Amino acid sequence: MEASWRQVAGGRGRARGRATAAPSSGNGVHLRGAGGGREKGSVGAAGPGLSLGGAATPAAAGTSARRSPAGSEAPQTSVAGAELMSQKKFEEIKKANQAAAKKIVEEHFSSSSEEEGDEDFEGKRGKIVANTFITYTTQTDGDVRELERTKQYVNEAFQAGAMTCLICIGSVKRNQAVWSCSGCFCIFHMPCIQKWAKDSQFLVSSLTDDDFGKRDYPWPCPKCRFEYKRSDTPSRYYCYCGKVEDPPLDPWLVPHSCGQVCERDFKPSCGHKCLLLCHPGPCPPCPKMVTTTCYCKKAKPVPRRCSAKEWSCQLPCGRKLLCGQHKCENPCHAGSCPPCPRVSRQKCVCGKRVAERSCASPLWHCDLVCGKTLPCGNHTCEQVCHVGACGDCPRSGKRFCPCQKSKFSLPCTEDVPTCGDSCDKVLECGIHRCSQRCHRGPCETCRQEVEKHCRCGKHTKRMPCHKTYLCETKCVKMRDCQKHQCRRKCCPGNCPPCDQNCGRTLGCRNHKCPSVCHRGSCYPCPETVDVKCNCGYTKVTVPCGRERTTRPPKCKEQCSRPPTCHHTSQEKHRCHFGSCPPCHQPCQKVLEKCGHLCPAPCHDQALIKQTGRHQPTGPWEQPSEPAFIQTALPCPPCQVPIPMECLGKHEVSPIPCHAVGPYSCKRVCGRTLNCQNHTCMKECHKVTETDSCTGKKKAGPECLPCEEGCSKSRPSGCPHPCVLPCHPGECPPCAQMLRIKCHCKITSLYVECRKITTADVNEKNLLSCCKNQCPKELPCGHRCKEMCHPGECPFNCNQKVKLRCPCKRIKKEVQCNKVRENQISIECDTACKEMKQKASELKEAEAKAALEEEKRRQQAELEAFENRLKGRRKKNRKRDEVAVELTLWQKYKHHLFPLCALVVVVFAWCTARAVG
């Protein structure tokens, strides 16, 4: 079996084989179709073949005649005889080609009629299959999806070309040996699946070891990847139920079926067996009737289908939950009850803490250490919240030293000493041993230098034992895909699998391989495509890639397209591709202008000659045939005369029906304009408003407006003219804006002219106010709080200011005007005095500490100096001793330092009081 991409490249389907194997004539001339198309394409390709054969055959015959052996004994013929013979051969070959072409055309039409008959037969058979499942569908309770799957598999088995082998992308015929997957029930050719299994096992074994054939490697289904053992590789052709080997071909049975009762166990197993005849796909749900009760066993047993025997009575479950206190409140359900959703106060395992927890988890551990005294009486238990006794002290009994060479019997209060012997433990390298004395803690890292080989074994180097040697050599071996090198540094030979994406286009030519880079051909595309008719009611499911070569199914439904013309209905015909036939009904359109019916035939899709095509440049260029296009022609115009009044209501004249409509009589309009002062000078035009009560004709909105300006007098005090054109009645109030300055002379205000001219003094003051705070500064230094106002600012500053006592401790916020008038003053209180006294005492203490520190420093220097003198005369120390008398300063300096410090403190305190 060739790879899928080779078969795709060579053309898929049965049409290629039929087109290539063309019938041969009696004289050995063959007619071959062009390309790899269907039968329909091969018939069209026979035309060029005939012309080419007719033109090339005489030349070939002449060439063969000229290439005859020079030494032949045949008599030399004349030129006229050679031409006559070649003409005769040409006529024979022409007749043979014509006969072959006629035979192909006849076979094509006969096969088309047979296919139509086959489709009718397939439709009847589909109805028979549907009627077979009707009783089962109407009487089955519960889920019937598996039944629909079985029905779909049976229908696809009856349809010609519906089943496709996903390995070779070829149709599965009735007389071919097949194999069905037990996981997805997909059907494959027997040779295809055998080659697939062998290639899969070889690919897996080549990645692991070289003992192919010795180990039982699994192989997957090409579609669902369900794994099979090597012993499960199909070797013989069986029916679907596995009872009959090489089932005979029967046109009245499902293809590849033995016709016997299936009798396969249902999945999931219920003790019953399938009662349908040997069929493809999964077995339907079990139809047996059994008497069963609900999940909670409270309801009475009722008869139900075995496939839906488990049911719920929807009553509360009532079973006691694991907490032992509450009952399940959920409706009747399958399986065990869910955890208790309630919350209660529960103690931890050790009983020290109580917390609110879910009843579903009554056992819990707190984070407190046990702390109980162990039997030794010296140590406490260090476990966290545990159950049961604490156990013996972990330091009791005989204990080993850190190197495990000596054993000591010591109390639990004493640590085990080191034995003094060498440690001699095996280091992390696993080769050398620790050379230190018996010690606690981990051993040090092995630092002995050894000759090390790199991981790939190509280089050696002397280095510490604990370091790993990796060379910089990159592996040049090919990975499992046999396309890319390993390129890993210092590779030991177990190159990792290739992690690059395959990305090759699959045989369907629509998708790319999503797997990692691999050897061999890619998995076939598992997707399926629906090939539908034009309306989409009838469809055929084919593997991805076959939709290009699969002919759309013929639909029995009526064409549901709306009519392309203006008629509400069209002649009934079946679903089809392309445009619908043209309409031949009478037009009967209501003409828009006159309301008459159009008597002409339907002209929405009239054929007219296309204009503007390429014109021949001379007599040597053959003129092209005229092209016709479909287009909608307008209805012919109506010629009935209709009386019509002009636009300006000046006169009435007869006008043809197709041209009926408002018209102008070319007179001046003469209607009075809205300004009541002028008339419209426009040519006769349409007017929608007229005033028939008065004797004058009033102008409408279509008339020209008066373009003269207004000349009426303005109100007193307004400097602006009227902005309106000529108009009737009084002029509107002046709405133009005047620019004025506010009272504070900072902001420019814009006020309507009519407000200024009609306002009194108070209103003018309000209009001149900018509504902002006055920017002027009061004598106290603060800003005026009043809004923009005329005149001087009032001196009533109420802004809060901070006032402090003499020592700056007490502060209070008061009004600014009261401070300026000296109405409020703040004096120091007792707290301030106490703070001053504490500050003075603190300064005295600091001065006293400084004096003591200076005294200690001088004493230390004196002792150091004396020590240095003693060191120089160490040998003659006794002979050179001389009595030295101390001065008054040296005798009483220890009493003078505190006295001086006290005087400084008293002076500072007096100064502070004087300042306060």
FENVENJO-V978518 format. One record per helix or strand of 3 or more residues. SS is the DSSP state (A for helix, B for strand). FROM is the first residue (numbers start at 1). LEN is the number of residues. Records with the same first field share a line. If there is no record, write none. Layout:
# FENVENJO-V978518
SS->FROM-LEN, FROM-LEN
This chain:
# FENVENJO-V978518
A->4-6, 15-6, 39-6, 46-21, 79-61, 145-14, 190-19, 230-3, 306-3, 359-3, 657-3, 753-5, 761-7, 816-5, 830-43, 888-28
B->178-3, 187-3, 289-4, 302-4, 343-5, 354-5, 398-3, 407-3, 449-5, 460-5, 528-5, 539-5, 606-4, 628-4, 641-5, 652-5, 737-5, 748-5, 800-5, 811-5
